[in-house]
């Protein structure tokens, strides 16, 4: 059984996770205009992924989320790869994050924090590339969603990842499927939902309903929210705490900008300073695992790190 995640949680310190991987890759000059999004770079430019992870470690992140969000066997085999090569690339996502961590630790031997690797488990809709990950309106059976998730979960469960990060889950249907599948995993997990307001997932399900599914789950250590407007995070933390008080809360919202799936563009803005102040509120409200998602870069994470560490110091005095 992997214990690094549990050991970190027992320290009582805030766990700062990274920001948007695609955001940093684009800042590095990478083009992600592809059905596989950042997962394409696992094959075409793995060094860019290492560099992006490293940028977040340099900014103060204690946990890197792998580039497997949109990495699937079906996606890679559509490019003409064998199943074996596709599976190797999915595992490579974790290996690249580990390389970045090791490089950072060699450059910073004074760093004594336990740096973790989370294997991203993106939602069913992410593989479609049609924006359905933001609605949860899949129009498929539970069995089809389970078939999509089962093989990748089992593969990443055998990797060196410390955490299975099931993220951007938009619907009750997908939450129920994952609750069953995670029973058979050995790696600790968190489950983060995408929400349309301060109470409900994107499909309209109250977050309290899905949080109850994981309240006593043997593998799930944290329940929370990602790829959701920062404006809704305070209310969602309170909703989760109300029904799952013994679980850690994980939050890594987007920048508050809105995404147009038709034109694949973002509208709006949120500054790193505002992000840091907001993270302080989330930490005070009970979130203990905090980071960023789309449009949140290393500067945002640096601000989150400083603000949460300042507040953590206040708690111990």
C-alpha positions, -999 to +999 in steps of 0.1 A: +000+000+000+013+034-009+016+057+021+033+089+011+000+108+006-013+097+039+019+106+056+018+141+042-018+146+053-009+136+088+016+165+090-014+189+091+004+212+066-014+225+035-006+204+004+000+228-025-007+212-058+003+226-092-016+247-117-028+241-152-004+218-171-017+230-205-015+266-193+022+262-186+029+242-218+013+270-238+034+295-220+065+275-230+054+279-267+038+245-272+008+242-295-020+221-280-045+224-309-050+187-310-077+161-300-053+147-275-045+181-260-014+180-238-013+142-239+001+144-274+033+158-260+039+125-242+049+112-276+060+144-294+078+165-268+082+148-234+109+173-223+083+201-225+062+182-199+091+177-176+099+214-179+063+223-171+062+201-140+096+216-129+082+251-133+055+243-108+079+227-083+100+258-086+069+279-078+064+259-046+040+231-055+043+200-034+024+178-058+025+175-096-005+161-115+006+139-145-002+146-181-026+117-183-059+137-181-066+131-218-043+102-224-062+071-234-055+039-252-082+046-277-068+081-284-032+069-289-042+038-310-062+062-333-028+076-342-017+041-353+001+030-321-002-004-307-021-010-274+012-018-257+028+015-269-003+034-258-002+020-223+035+027-221+028+064-229+001+066-202+026+053-177+052+077-191+031+105-179+039+095-143+075+089-151+080+124-165+065+140-134+090+119-113+119+130-135+109+166-129+106+160-091+140+143-090+156+172-110+141+197-087+153+179-056+188+176-069+189+213-076+174+221-042+189+196-016+177+220+011+141+211+003+129+185+028+092+185+019+078+152+006+069+160-030+041+139-044+029+127-078-008+124-087-019+105-117-046+124-135-078+105-142-098+128-165-135+124-171-152+104-198-160+136-217-124+147-219-116+120-244-145+132-266-131+167-270-167+180-275-171+200-242-193+173-226-169+172-197-183+205-187-219+193-187-219+156-179-245+150-206-228+119-220-259+100-232-242+066-226-246+037-201-228+032-168-211+002-184-196+023-212-182+048-187-168+020-165-152+004-195-135+037-203-121+042-168-113+006-157-082-001-178-066+033-173-072+032-135-057-003-133-027+008-153-020+039-133-027+021-100+004+000-108+026+031-115+047+049-090+021+076-085+012+085-049-023+095-057-050+088-083-065+122-090-100+117-104-108+152-116-132+174-134-160+149-128-192+166-139-220+142-131-236+119-105-235+090-131-197+092-134-192+096-097-211+064-090-191+045-116-158+058-101-169+050-066-172+013-076-140+011-096-119+028-070-128+000-045-105-023-064-075+001-065-045+001-041-034+037-046-050+064-024-072+088-044-090+121-044-121+129-064-127+165-076-159+176-093-166+204-118-194+226-106-217+252-121-224+272-089-218+270-051-240+240-046-242+218-077-221+198-102-223+207-138-251+182-144-272+198-116-265+172-089-260+188-054-224+182-044-236+169-011-251+139-029-218+129-046-197+137-015-217+112+005-207+085-020-171+089-010-174+099+027-164+064+040-147+052+008-117+030+016-095+046-011-106+082-013-088+105+011-101+139-002-132+152-019-134+185-037-136+207-067-115+216-097-120+235-130-146+256-113-149+294-109-131+306-077-163+325-069-180+293-059-153+276-039-162+289-004-198+276-007-187+243-021-162+237+007-190+243+032-213+219+014-187+191+014-178+196+051-215+194+060-218+158+048-181+145+049-165+162+078-138+135+082-125+139+046-099+164+035-111+189+010-092+195-022-098+226-043-080+237-075-103+260-094-097+277-127-089+314-130-126+324-131-125+328-169-152+312-190-145+286-217-163+286-251-162+250-263-174+260-298-145+283-304-120+268-279-113+302-263-113+317-228-129+349-217-122+368-185-093+371-161-081+366-125-048+379-111-023+359-091-027+383-062-064+378-061-058+341-063-035+341-033-060+360-012-088+337-022-067+306-014-063+320+021-101+320+025-103+285+012-076+273+037-094+291+066-127+275+055-112+240+058-096+231+024-062+215+030-052+206-005-051+237-027-039+245-062-050+257-096-065+244-128-070+260-163-054+294-167-036+292-134+002+293-139+033+291-116+029+327-104-006+318-091+008+287-073+036+308-058+010+332-043-012+303-031+019+287-014+029+319+004-006+327+016-013+292+029+021+289+046+016+322+063-018+311+076-004+277+086+023+294+107-004+314+124-022+282+134+009+268+150+018+299+171 
